[in-house]
Amino acid sequence: MTHEIRGAFTVMVTAFDSEGRIDLEAQSSFTDWQVNQGIHGLIPLGSTGEFLSMSFSEKEAVAKCVINTVDGRIPVLMGAGAESTEEVIDNVQMSEDLGADGTMIIPPFYSTPTRNELLKHFERISLKSSKPIMLYNNPATANVDLTPDIVAELSYFQNVDFIKESTMDVTRVRDILEFCEGRMEVFGGIMGYESFLSGATGWVAVGSNIMPKEFQQLFLQTCEAQNLTEAKKIYQKILPIIRLVGGHRYVSATKAALKEIGHPVGNPRSPRLPLPSSEMRMLQKILKTVGLL
């Protein structure tokens, strides 16, 4: 089944049990809840999914679990980022073999590649891919900035069709769309609503782990119904959640919130720590404010 890659996509948490092992039963339950809440797509094994703290076999097990649970109902893009080109290619091949609809790939995050190294890295990956690739630009974590002019060059490679633009500068959306001349579609990151208004056709969100229905409704009201009055109401409602998970708490606060609202997925893996008890009152207040408690 071919899915349209458009709308609100959740970059999913990975479920762990009390011993820190992957919990496929909890992962499947969480996946099914996301789909039933109306989310438009799922992205396991991104930064929020703690991919850097997992082995290849664990990532393969989570990917298989999510794809099988979704069972073709919505698109699944698999996080395939890694430091080496060869490892990314292995991740892409694994994802495609399991039936993912595509991959999301952050640049190498330690070697700080040059422009030419970035181009060669993604060219090699694109030649080994048969499904859409979503670039992921987050210079705060990757130490690499995929500026609009670089993105325009990357957009000529086969299957490099999307980008998650996750800086705080929404003019990037405008410039990418202009420079790529129709070869690239943009998904917002942190600035989802603002990115929609600048021409983005989707949003890869952390907060939709917690409020999938409201996040997809924001997309529908903004981009489909073009009812900005209703869209602004939804945006104001979910803004506390966007702020909650927009900083260093993006994994710990998301997992703590999910436990509070009845969808436990365990704690983060070390070196990340669970949300401190001193911050739980703040978390509960936010969940009450948005109507989840």
Protein Blocks (a to p, Z undefined) as FASTA:
>chain_A
ZZddedjdddddddddfkopacfklmmmmmmmmmmnopabdcehilknommmccfklmmm
mmmmmmmmnnomaccdddfbdfbfklmmmmmmmmmmnopabdcddddfklopafklmmmm
mmmmmmmpcbdcdddddfklnopacdfklmmmmmmpghiabccdfbfbfklmmmmmmmnn
opaccddfklmmlmmmnopabdcdfklmmmmmlmmmmmmmmmmnopaklmmmmmmmmmmm
mmmmmmmmlmmmmmmmmmmnopagbjaddfbdcddfklmmmmmmmmmmnopZZ
